[in-house]
């Protein structure tokens, strides 16, 4: 078996492949562009990381593939516990897949990093580019010796695990691929978590780790699907109904197994008014990824009650910049009302004493049209101002929260 970090799936979360199969089946020829954004404006990233180093790492990533052994493992994954999760023809596509070319320049102290082409070819760059960029940053900040902080990282994680022991019913999914400190640290961290958290750790989003540790990979979808599908709309009416179309097509693709909706793309207020009674009844639950989590939980509970659905049987997955404090608070408050789970990301995989960056790679256009994300926190909003204003009008968005992103 190769060293962790030497295969493409070591840089991929499950949601990238579940989304990619949906794209491959329906929208493979949609032309898109993704771009890196550094939300930590105080750090002029291109003045810390040499451009040549990042370029070298990204070019190296283009040589990565998914091995025959890993394809066999992906083939073994099941949806609904019965049928294969991935289509055999899609696995054939993956067997030949390599990351396409990228665009890299420096502007005003930041990297202008982009990926353009057919959606089915470009989408996987997201987690790969983020992981590589963060690892270049940690290497630069530790003068080429990122392992120098591993002892501090272990100490911090041991303390967190001790605090979490008080909540044995808590369900935690390791969600930290995109902004992890490094691939080497990610593997060590997960190995510790696998032992220290025991049954509290119900899986990981990272496909490479799931394969190595024989655990269940977890994940469903991200904002990307909603954003591209919305940009393809020909009218305001089609735009307003684009989210419902994503939900319909996702259900057709995966059924109940992966039916965790992501309501905040165009504002959770709109989504809880738009999602149907049938969806409340049939879908497993929702994921909270921005804004005040308690407000979101109240809105989710009200949605289920309005449709006379028992919310205690529904999943509510929190995944927005989680720390031990926020997880224990949310678990104590909401576990009597939902099947609560936590997608624990950057605070788990990049807390070693070096302040992490809030980096994202988002889709910025589809078929030549700009994409938009509103979010429940306007600090996470993306898109040109005029399009953001249009989306706010179409979706009845009235949110005003603009809270700095820690991760």
Helices and strands as residue ranges (DSSP letters): G 8-11, H 14-26, E 31-38, G 45-47, H 51-61, H 68-76, E 78-79, E 83-84, H 88-95, E 103-107, E 110-118, H 119-122, H 125-141, G 146-149, H 150-164, E 172-174, H 183-196, G 198-200, E 201-204, H 207-213, H 223-231, H 236-254, G 255-258, E 260-261, H 268-274, H 277-282, E 285-288, H 293-306, G 311-313, E 315-318, H 324-334, E 339-344, H 346-349, E 359-366, E 369-370, G 378-380, H 385-395
